[in-house]
Amino acid sequence: MHPEQRRAVIQRGVVRELARFEREFTVDGDIVRGPGSTAVAIREHAGADGGGHVDLGFVLRLGSADAPVVWDCTAGLGTTEEEKLDSAVRMWAATTAATVVELLDHRGRYGDHLRLPGLPGWHAVQGPATVFGFQRERLSDWLAGQQLLARLAAELAPELTDPALNGVKLFLGGRSGDEVAEVRVNGEVAHGASRALGALDWPRGERFCWARLFVLLAADGSPLAAARAAEAPLPAAAPGRPADTAGPARRRGPGGWWRGLRRGR
């Protein structure tokens, strides 16, 4: 696919998936604009030829040079490049985007809000885990019974290099003897936290199964308040320039979105 075609597939997927969170996003050139000052940016992933790797950045204050952007690299599965890209966007939406939306909503619909003694001064938003592969119920049930962030807090604390907002991605799974356990903070591998994750007693099986989840750690005080205000209406548009709009989208039944993500459906 040409880069323009790849971008179009990704943008359509972003618009579709964020509508599930009652967010109306529209394509505007190279970005996808959302309510208020929010947007999603797309960055071409190195070695993307024919693959399903996508770099997506959830922008909280578009146009502000020092605004936080939650970047994440995601990958998808499929038989064609379009299927892989579409799958990658769904994976991103189910984990990373869900966590950012929960930070903005602050209503407990798409994630959990945590205060941990091992991470003083930080407000944690832990999004749902997506579990995929064979016999995923075992890994799903294990994750549901864990305080995973609390168990990794000591190793994560020194990795929180951004004073306002840090994005933490956790990826674990594989099969017995061929396992992966990786923690990335703001896109960089956190080796100590990765080793600690690999040492935990999550179930290993004879067939491949993986889990992916995302956590946001926002500093107490004004950065958190600013992030939550990101979807406030922008000032009136200048003459001749359309204003951003946000309207309702179809929603699933109460709790349905959360339960479906927890089980990887």
C-alpha positions as CSV (number, residue, x, y, z in Angstrom):
1,M,0.0,0.0,0.0
2,H,1.1,3.6,-0.6
3,P,1.6,5.8,2.5
4,E,-1.5,7.7,1.7
5,Q,-3.5,4.5,1.6
6,R,-2.1,3.3,4.8
7,R,-2.9,6.6,6.5
8,A,-6.4,6.6,5.2
9,V,-7.0,3.1,6.6
10,I,-5.6,4.1,10.0
11,Q,-7.6,7.3,10.1
12,R,-10.9,5.5,9.3
13,G,-10.1,3.0,12.1
14,V,-9.4,5.8,14.6
15,V,-12.7,7.6,13.8
16,R,-14.6,4.3,14.1
17,E,-13.1,3.1,17.3
18,L,-13.2,6.3,19.2
19,A,-16.9,6.6,18.3
20,R,-17.4,3.6,20.6
21,F,-16.3,5.9,23.5
22,E,-18.8,8.5,22.5
23,R,-16.2,10.7,20.9
24,E,-16.7,12.2,17.5
25,F,-13.4,12.5,15.6
26,T,-13.0,13.7,12.1
27,V,-10.1,13.5,9.6
28,D,-8.3,16.8,9.1
29,G,-5.3,16.4,6.9
30,D,-2.6,14.3,8.6
31,I,-4.4,14.3,12.0
32,V,-7.7,13.2,13.3
33,R,-9.4,15.9,15.3
34,G,-11.6,15.2,18.4
35,P,-13.6,17.2,20.9
36,G,-12.0,20.4,22.3
37,S,-8.2,20.4,21.8
38,T,-7.8,16.6,21.5
39,A,-6.6,14.8,18.4
40,V,-4.8,11.7,17.3
41,A,-1.6,12.0,15.3
42,I,-0.1,9.2,13.1
43,R,3.6,8.6,12.8
44,E,5.0,6.3,10.1
45,H,6.6,3.3,11.8
46,A,10.0,2.3,10.7
47,G,9.9,-0.9,8.6
48,A,6.2,-0.6,8.0
49,D,6.3,-2.1,4.5
50,G,3.5,-4.6,4.3
51,G,3.2,-4.8,8.1
52,G,0.6,-3.8,10.7
53,H,2.8,-1.6,12.9
54,V,1.3,1.8,13.7
55,D,2.5,4.7,15.9
56,L,-0.4,6.7,17.3
57,G,-0.3,9.7,19.5
58,F,-3.3,10.9,21.5
59,V,-2.8,14.7,21.7
60,L,-4.4,16.4,24.7
61,R,-3.9,20.0,23.8
62,L,-3.5,20.5,20.1
63,G,-1.4,23.5,19.1
64,S,0.4,23.7,22.5
65,A,4.2,23.1,22.1
66,D,4.5,21.7,25.7
67,A,1.3,19.7,25.6
68,P,1.4,16.0,26.5
69,V,1.1,13.5,23.7
70,V,0.5,9.9,24.7
71,W,2.4,7.9,22.0
72,D,2.1,4.2,21.6
73,C,3.3,1.6,19.0
74,T,0.7,-1.0,18.2
75,A,0.6,-4.0,15.9
76,G,-2.2,-6.0,14.3
77,L,-2.9,-9.4,12.8
78,G,-4.5,-10.3,9.4
79,T,-3.9,-11.7,6.0
80,T,-3.6,-8.3,4.2
81,E,-1.9,-5.1,5.1
82,E,-5.3,-3.4,5.5
83,E,-6.5,-6.1,7.9
84,K,-3.3,-5.8,9.9
85,L,-3.6,-2.0,10.1
86,D,-7.2,-2.2,11.1
87,S,-6.4,-4.8,13.8
88,A,-3.6,-2.6,15.1
89,V,-6.0,0.4,15.5
90,R,-8.5,-1.8,17.3
91,M,-5.8,-3.0,19.7
92,W,-4.7,0.6,20.4
93,A,-8.2,1.7,21.0
94,A,-9.1,-1.2,23.3
95,T,-6.1,-0.5,25.6
96,T,-4.3,2.9,25.1
97,A,-7.1,5.0,23.9
98,A,-9.5,3.6,26.5
99,T,-7.0,4.7,29.2
100,V,-6.7,8.2,27.9
101,V,-10.5,8.5,27.6
102,E,-10.8,7.4,31.2
103,L,-8.3,10.0,32.2
104,L,-10.5,12.6,30.5
105,D,-13.8,11.2,31.7
106,H,-12.7,10.3,35.2
107,R,-15.9,8.3,35.7
108,G,-14.6,4.7,36.0
109,R,-16.2,3.5,32.8
110,Y,-13.1,2.5,30.9
111,G,-10.5,1.9,33.6
112,D,-9.6,2.0,37.3
113,H,-8.2,4.9,39.3
114,L,-5.5,4.0,41.7
115,R,-3.4,5.6,44.5
116,L,-0.4,3.5,45.3
117,P,2.0,3.9,48.3
118,G,4.9,2.9,46.0
119,L,4.1,5.7,43.6
120,P,3.6,8.8,45.8
121,G,2.5,11.9,44.0
122,W,1.0,10.1,41.0
123,H,-2.6,9.4,40.0
124,A,-2.7,6.1,38.1
125,V,-5.3,5.3,35.5
126,Q,-5.1,1.6,34.6
127,G,-7.0,0.6,31.4
128,P,-8.5,-2.7,30.5
129,A,-6.3,-5.6,29.4
130,T,-6.8,-7.2,26.0
131,V,-5.9,-10.9,26.0
132,F,-5.5,-12.8,22.8
133,G,-4.4,-16.2,21.7
134,F,-5.2,-19.7,22.9
135,Q,-6.8,-20.5,26.3
136,R,-6.9,-16.8,27.1
137,E,-9.3,-17.3,30.0
138,R,-6.4,-18.4,32.3
139,L,-4.4,-15.3,31.7
140,S,-7.6,-13.1,31.8
141,D,-8.5,-14.5,35.2
142,W,-5.0,-14.1,36.5
143,L,-4.9,-10.4,35.5
144,A,-8.3,-9.8,36.9
145,G,-7.1,-11.0,40.3
146,Q,-3.9,-8.9,40.4
147,Q,-2.9,-5.5,41.6
148,L,-0.3,-5.6,38.8
149,L,0.7,-1.9,39.1
150,A,1.3,-2.2,42.8
151,R,3.6,-5.2,42.3
152,L,5.7,-3.3,39.8
153,A,5.7,0.1,41.6
154,A,9.2,-0.1,43.0
155,E,10.7,-0.8,39.6
156,L,8.5,1.8,37.8
157,A,9.1,4.7,40.1
158,P,12.6,5.7,38.8
159,E,11.4,5.4,35.2
160,L,8.8,8.1,35.4
161,T,10.9,10.8,33.7
162,D,8.1,13.1,32.6
163,P,7.1,15.5,35.4
164,A,3.4,15.7,34.2
165,L,2.2,12.5,32.5
166,N,3.8,9.1,31.8
167,G,2.4,6.3,29.6
168,V,3.2,2.8,30.7
169,K,2.6,-0.2,28.3
170,L,2.8,-3.8,29.6
171,F,3.0,-6.8,27.3
172,L,3.3,-10.3,28.6
173,G,2.7,-13.8,27.4
174,G,3.9,-16.3,24.9
175,R,4.1,-20.0,25.9
176,S,6.1,-22.0,28.3
177,G,9.8,-21.7,27.4
178,D,9.1,-18.9,24.8
179,E,7.9,-16.0,26.9
180,V,7.8,-12.2,26.5
181,A,7.5,-9.7,29.4
182,E,8.1,-6.1,28.5
183,V,7.3,-2.8,30.1
184,R,7.7,0.4,28.2
185,V,7.6,3.9,29.8
186,N,7.0,6.7,27.3
187,G,8.0,4.3,24.6
188,E,11.3,3.2,26.1
189,V,11.9,-0.2,27.6
190,A,12.1,-0.2,31.4
191,H,14.4,-3.1,31.9
192,G,14.0,-3.5,35.7
193,A,10.2,-3.4,35.5
194,S,10.3,-5.8,32.6
195,R,12.4,-8.3,34.6
196,A,10.0,-7.9,37.5
197,L,7.0,-8.5,35.2
198,G,8.6,-11.6,33.8
199,A,9.2,-13.0,37.3
200,L,5.6,-12.9,38.3
201,D,3.5,-16.0,38.4
202,W,1.3,-15.4,35.4
203,P,0.1,-18.7,33.8
204,R,2.3,-20.2,31.2
205,G,0.8,-22.8,28.8
206,E,1.8,-24.9,25.8
207,R,0.1,-22.6,23.3
208,F,0.6,-19.0,22.6
209,C,-1.4,-16.4,24.6
210,W,-0.5,-12.7,25.2
211,A,-1.9,-9.8,27.2
212,R,-1.6,-6.1,26.5
213,L,-2.5,-3.2,28.8
214,F,-1.8,0.5,29.3
215,V,-1.5,2.7,32.3
216,L,-1.3,6.5,32.6
217,L,0.5,8.1,35.6
218,A,-0.5,11.8,36.0
219,A,1.2,14.0,38.5
220,D,-1.0,15.4,41.2
221,G,-2.2,19.0,40.7
222,S,-2.4,21.2,37.7
223,P,-1.2,18.7,35.0
224,L,-4.0,16.3,35.9
225,A,-6.6,19.1,35.9
226,A,-5.3,20.4,32.5
227,A,-5.6,16.9,31.0
228,R,-9.1,16.5,32.2
229,A,-10.0,19.9,30.7
230,A,-8.7,19.0,27.3
231,E,-12.1,18.3,25.9
232,A,-13.6,21.6,26.9
233,P,-15.0,23.6,23.9
234,L,-12.4,25.6,22.1
235,P,-12.8,29.4,21.6
236,A,-15.1,30.4,18.8
237,A,-13.5,29.8,15.4
238,A,-12.3,32.8,13.3
239,P,-14.6,33.9,10.4
240,G,-14.4,31.4,7.5
241,R,-12.9,28.7,9.7
242,P,-15.1,25.8,10.9
243,A,-15.3,25.2,14.6
244,D,-14.7,21.8,16.2
245,T,-17.8,19.9,17.0
246,A,-18.5,17.0,19.3
247,G,-21.7,14.9,19.1
248,P,-23.1,11.7,20.6
249,A,-22.2,8.4,19.2
250,R,-24.0,5.0,19.6
251,R,-23.0,3.3,22.8
252,R,-23.0,-0.3,23.9
253,G,-25.1,-1.4,26.9
254,P,-24.0,-0.5,30.5
255,G,-20.7,-2.1,31.2
256,G,-20.6,-4.0,27.9
257,W,-17.6,-2.3,26.6
258,W,-15.5,-2.9,29.7
259,R,-16.5,-6.5,30.0
260,G,-15.8,-7.2,26.4
261,L,-12.3,-5.7,26.6
262,R,-11.4,-7.6,29.8
263,R,-12.1,-10.9,28.0
264,G,-10.4,-9.9,24.8
265,R,-13.5,-10.0,22.7
